């Protein structure tokens, strides 16, 4: 009985730790070098569990967001209704339109 409890506890820990990484967008991102001018809005961006913060020339702007997935696209929808679509790629993520490549900002 004691071993069964230990196995169940280990399984629960694995499930909980695996769920925290289910959203590959979470974290800080910056534009990849040589990005086109239309990508300036993604210069520095941070995705949190329920917020997105974008750097602007005056001050960072944070907004509440929800996340969803549609095939290969990860959708980020602000409370205002504005939506952003991203895809994962080797070494980072990219926005779908305009196509802007972002790398981790460690």
N, C-alpha and C positions, 0 to 999 in steps of 0.2 A: 504494500500500500504506500509505503514511504517513497519508493522508486517511482510509482505512478504519479504522485504529487510533484516530484522533482521534474519528471518529463513534461508534465502539463505546464509547470512554471517556466521551464526553458522554452517551450513552444510559445507561450504567451509573450515572453521577452523578445523572441525572434519576430513575432508578428508585429508587435508595437514598434520595434526598431526598424523594421522593413517599411512600415507605413510612412515614417517621417521623410523618406526620400522618394516618395511616389511622384512628387512634382519636381521635375528637373530644372524648372525656372527659378526656384527659390535660391536667393543669394544675391551677391553684388556682381554687376556686369559693366563692362566698358566697351566702347567701339573698338573694333580691330583696326590696326594701322591701315592707312590709305583708304579709309571709308569715304564714299562720295558725300558731297555737301548735304544732300537731302536726308542724311542720317543723323544730322546734328542733334535732333530731339532725343536720340538714344545715347548721347555722349556718356552718361553715367546713369545707371538705373539699378534699383534694388527692389527685388520681389520678396515680400514677407508673406506670412501665412494669410493675411487678410488685407494687406496694403501693397501699394507700389509707389516708390519714390523716384522721381526723375529730377536730375539736376537741370536748372534753368540759369540763364545769365544773372538773374536777380537773387534767387534763393531756391532751395530744393522745394519741390511740390509733391506732397503725399496725398494719396487718394485711396479710399476703400475700394477693393476689387474682389471679384470672384473668379475662380479658375474653372475651366472645363477642357475637355479634350474632344477633338473631332478628327478621327483618323490619325494622321501624322502631325496635326496642328494642335498646339496648346493655346487655348483662347484665354485672354485676360480681359475681363469686362469691368469697366469702372462703374461706379454708382450713377454717373451721368449718362450711361449708355454707350460711351465710347469704347470700342473694342480693338484689341491688338491681337495679332496672330503670330505665333512663334513656332519654329521647328528646331529640334535638336540636330546638331551636326558634330563632326569630329572636332573636339577642342572648344566647343561652345554652343551657342544658339544663333539663330538668325530670325529676323522679322520677315514676314511674308511680303508685305507691301508697305513701304518700299523695302527692297531686299537689303538689309543691313546686318552685317556679321558682328556678333558680340563675343567677347572672351571674358573669362572670369577675372574679376578685379580683386585680387588677393592682397 
